[in-house]
């Protein structure tokens, strides 16, 4: 009797899980631009949201991340041509993702920053449209609607900052924007263009660089300058500052 109950329980659990996964295509996938107007070569922040608007539980078994192949983009350029990047991050790789059960009305929200080959995909000023597709392990997909994005023509000091970044990127076309630069190049960008939108990315890059070198005081100094700004990585900055503060307290 006990064995029969156990087998029945396992059977029901298996079928419940299968039904939940089959509801993946019924989920709602929203894709929003967090900064609708950017400069050329400025990283672009997006919010990805998966919501269960069905009346039953559903399973999401892949990571909602640009660093995996579960999310892809289509980019409609100002000339009308649509391109689909083969990857969305320099850090593309396998990501450990545990299945998440979404109860009815539950959702998953994730912020992601697109900075992969910006010159190729968003290199010219103009009006763009972008949409995303999210896939599960079984290959089923849900797609967002198109969202508008404007790449503005840089002028004045922003033009000078852009030209500096553009020349640097041309010398190292395969490098990650800002985070692969030498510290003196980042410092120079901040010195020449401290109020440019690009400067916060330079400060962030310096913070990451000094943190990796265990030069925690220098890392903290750069992170402090962007912790309360509208910078797209502010939440990550706050977490890193907490960890640096913890290390400092532990050492004392």
C-alpha positions as CSV (number, residue, x, y, z in Angstrom):
1,X,0.0,0.0,0.0
2,X,2.8,2.4,1.0
3,X,4.6,1.6,-2.2
4,X,1.5,2.3,-4.3
5,X,1.0,5.7,-2.6
6,X,4.6,6.6,-3.2
7,X,4.4,5.7,-6.9
8,X,1.2,7.7,-7.2
9,X,2.7,10.7,-5.5
10,X,5.7,10.6,-7.8
11,X,3.5,10.3,-10.8
12,X,1.4,13.3,-9.8
13,X,4.5,15.4,-9.1
14,X,6.0,14.5,-12.4
15,X,2.8,15.4,-14.3
16,X,2.3,18.6,-12.3
17,X,5.9,19.7,-13.2
18,X,5.3,18.8,-16.8
19,X,2.1,20.8,-16.9
20,X,3.8,23.8,-15.3
21,X,6.6,23.7,-17.9
22,X,4.1,23.4,-20.7
23,X,2.6,26.8,-19.6
24,X,5.8,28.6,-20.4
25,X,4.5,29.9,-23.7
26,X,1.5,31.4,-21.9
27,X,3.7,33.6,-19.7
28,X,4.0,37.4,-20.4
29,X,7.4,38.7,-21.3
30,X,8.0,42.5,-21.0
31,X,11.1,44.2,-22.2
32,X,11.7,47.9,-21.3
33,X,14.5,50.4,-21.9
34,X,15.5,52.1,-18.6
35,X,17.1,55.0,-20.5
36,X,15.4,55.8,-23.7
37,X,18.0,58.3,-24.9
38,X,21.6,57.4,-24.9
39,X,24.9,58.6,-26.5
40,X,26.8,56.5,-29.0
41,X,28.9,53.9,-27.1
42,X,27.0,54.5,-23.9
43,X,25.9,51.1,-22.4
44,X,22.1,50.6,-22.5
45,X,20.1,49.4,-19.5
46,X,17.1,47.2,-19.9
47,X,14.5,45.6,-17.6
48,X,13.3,42.1,-18.4
49,X,10.1,40.9,-16.7
50,X,8.4,37.5,-16.9
51,X,4.9,37.4,-15.4
52,X,2.5,34.6,-14.9
53,X,-0.9,35.9,-15.9
54,X,-2.3,32.4,-16.2
55,X,-4.5,30.9,-13.5
56,X,-2.1,28.2,-12.6
57,X,1.6,27.7,-11.6
58,X,4.2,27.8,-14.3
59,X,7.9,27.0,-14.4
60,X,10.9,29.1,-15.6
61,X,14.0,27.0,-15.9
62,X,16.5,29.3,-17.6
63,X,18.3,32.4,-16.5
64,X,16.8,35.8,-17.5
65,X,20.3,37.1,-18.5
66,X,22.2,38.5,-21.4
67,X,25.2,36.3,-20.5
68,X,23.3,33.1,-21.6
69,X,21.7,32.0,-24.8
70,X,18.2,32.0,-23.2
71,X,17.7,35.7,-24.1
72,X,18.2,37.0,-27.6
73,X,17.6,40.5,-29.2
74,X,16.4,41.9,-32.5
75,X,17.6,45.4,-33.3
76,X,15.9,47.5,-35.9
77,X,18.3,50.2,-37.1
78,X,17.5,53.7,-38.3
79,X,17.9,52.4,-41.9
80,X,15.2,49.8,-41.4
81,X,17.5,46.9,-41.3
82,X,17.0,44.3,-38.5
83,X,19.9,42.5,-37.0
84,X,20.1,39.8,-34.4
85,X,23.4,39.7,-32.3
86,X,24.7,36.2,-31.9
87,X,25.6,37.0,-28.3
88,X,24.7,39.8,-25.9
89,X,27.6,39.9,-23.5
90,X,31.4,39.6,-23.4
91,X,30.9,37.2,-20.5
92,X,28.8,34.7,-22.4
93,X,28.9,31.3,-20.7
94,X,27.0,28.7,-18.9
95,X,24.9,30.0,-16.0
96,X,23.6,27.8,-13.2
97,X,19.8,28.3,-13.1
98,X,17.5,26.5,-10.8
99,X,13.9,26.1,-11.9
100,X,11.6,28.7,-10.4
101,X,7.9,28.1,-9.9
102,X,5.8,31.2,-10.6
103,X,2.4,31.2,-8.9
104,X,-0.4,33.0,-10.6
105,X,0.3,36.8,-10.7
106,X,4.0,36.3,-9.7
107,X,6.8,37.8,-11.8
108,X,10.6,37.8,-12.2
109,X,12.3,41.2,-12.8
110,X,15.9,41.5,-13.9
111,X,17.9,44.5,-15.0
112,X,20.6,43.9,-17.7
113,X,23.0,46.2,-19.4
114,X,23.9,45.8,-23.0
115,X,27.5,46.9,-23.8
116,X,28.5,44.2,-26.3
117,X,29.9,45.7,-29.6
118,X,28.0,48.9,-29.2
119,X,29.7,50.4,-32.2
120,X,28.3,47.6,-34.4
121,X,24.8,47.6,-33.1
122,X,24.1,51.1,-31.9
123,X,27.0,53.0,-33.5
124,X,25.0,55.7,-35.4
125,X,22.7,58.4,-34.0
126,X,19.0,57.8,-34.9
127,X,15.8,56.0,-33.9
128,X,16.1,52.3,-33.1
129,X,13.7,49.6,-32.0
130,X,14.5,46.6,-29.9
131,X,12.7,43.5,-28.9
132,X,13.7,40.4,-26.9
133,X,12.9,36.7,-27.0
134,X,13.2,34.4,-23.9
135,X,13.6,30.7,-24.3
136,X,13.4,27.8,-21.8
137,X,15.4,24.6,-21.9
138,X,12.8,22.8,-24.1
139,X,13.3,25.5,-26.7
140,X,9.9,27.1,-26.2
141,X,9.9,30.9,-26.4
142,X,8.1,34.0,-25.5
143,X,8.7,37.4,-27.2
144,X,8.3,41.0,-26.1
145,X,7.0,43.8,-28.1
146,X,9.2,46.4,-29.8
147,X,10.5,49.2,-27.6
148,X,11.9,52.5,-29.0
149,X,15.5,53.7,-28.3
150,X,17.1,57.0,-29.4
151,X,20.9,57.3,-29.9
152,X,21.5,61.0,-29.8
153,X,24.1,63.0,-31.7
154,X,26.8,64.0,-29.2
155,X,27.6,67.7,-29.0
156,X,30.0,70.0,-27.1
157,X,31.8,68.3,-24.3
158,X,29.9,65.1,-24.9
159,X,31.3,65.0,-28.4
160,X,34.9,65.4,-27.1
161,X,34.3,62.6,-24.6
162,X,32.8,60.4,-27.4
163,X,35.8,61.0,-29.7
164,X,38.1,60.0,-26.8
165,X,36.2,56.8,-26.2
166,X,35.9,56.0,-29.9
167,X,39.6,56.3,-30.5
168,X,40.4,54.1,-27.6
169,X,37.8,51.5,-28.7
170,X,39.3,51.5,-32.2
171,X,42.7,50.7,-30.7
172,X,41.2,47.8,-28.8
173,X,38.1,46.7,-30.8
174,X,37.8,43.3,-29.0
175,X,38.0,44.8,-25.5
176,X,35.2,45.3,-23.1
177,X,34.2,49.0,-23.0
178,X,35.7,50.8,-19.9
179,X,36.2,47.6,-17.8
180,X,39.1,46.4,-20.0
181,X,40.9,49.8,-20.1
182,X,44.1,50.6,-18.3
183,X,43.5,52.7,-15.2
184,X,45.4,55.7,-16.6
185,X,43.0,55.8,-19.6
186,X,40.0,55.8,-17.3
187,X,41.5,58.4,-15.0
188,X,42.2,60.6,-18.1
189,X,38.5,60.3,-19.3
190,X,37.3,61.4,-15.8
191,X,39.8,64.3,-15.7
192,X,38.9,65.6,-19.1
193,X,35.1,65.0,-19.0
194,X,34.0,64.6,-15.3
195,X,30.3,65.5,-16.0
196,X,29.9,63.3,-19.1
197,X,27.6,60.3,-18.8
198,X,30.6,58.2,-19.8
199,X,32.5,59.3,-16.7
200,X,30.4,57.2,-14.3
201,X,31.3,54.1,-16.3
202,X,34.9,55.0,-16.0
203,X,34.5,55.4,-12.2
204,X,32.8,52.0,-12.1
205,X,35.5,50.4,-14.2
206,X,38.2,51.9,-11.9
207,X,36.3,50.6,-8.8
208,X,36.1,47.1,-10.3
209,X,39.8,47.2,-11.3
210,X,41.1,48.3,-7.9
211,X,38.8,45.9,-6.1
212,X,40.2,43.0,-8.1
213,X,43.7,44.2,-7.1
214,X,42.7,44.3,-3.4
215,X,43.3,48.0,-3.4
216,X,40.1,48.5,-1.4
217,X,40.5,52.1,-0.4
218,X,40.9,53.2,-4.0
219,X,38.0,51.0,-5.1
220,X,35.8,52.5,-2.4
221,X,36.7,56.0,-3.4
222,X,35.5,55.5,-6.9
223,X,32.4,53.6,-5.9
224,X,31.4,56.3,-3.4
225,X,31.2,58.8,-6.3
226,X,28.4,56.9,-8.0
227,X,26.5,55.2,-5.2
228,X,23.7,57.8,-5.0
229,X,23.5,58.7,-8.7
230,X,21.1,57.5,-11.4
231,X,23.9,55.3,-12.7
232,X,22.6,51.9,-14.0
233,X,25.0,49.9,-11.8
234,X,24.2,51.7,-8.6
235,X,22.7,48.7,-6.9
236,X,25.8,46.6,-7.7
237,X,27.9,49.5,-6.4
238,X,26.0,49.6,-3.1
239,X,26.5,45.8,-2.6
240,X,30.2,46.1,-3.4
241,X,30.6,49.0,-0.9
242,X,28.9,46.8,1.8
243,X,31.4,44.1,1.2
244,X,34.3,46.5,1.2
245,X,33.0,47.9,4.5
246,X,32.7,44.4,6.0
247,X,36.3,43.6,5.0
248,X,37.5,46.9,6.6
249,X,35.7,46.1,9.8
250,X,36.9,42.5,9.9
251,X,40.5,43.7,9.5
252,X,40.2,46.2,12.4
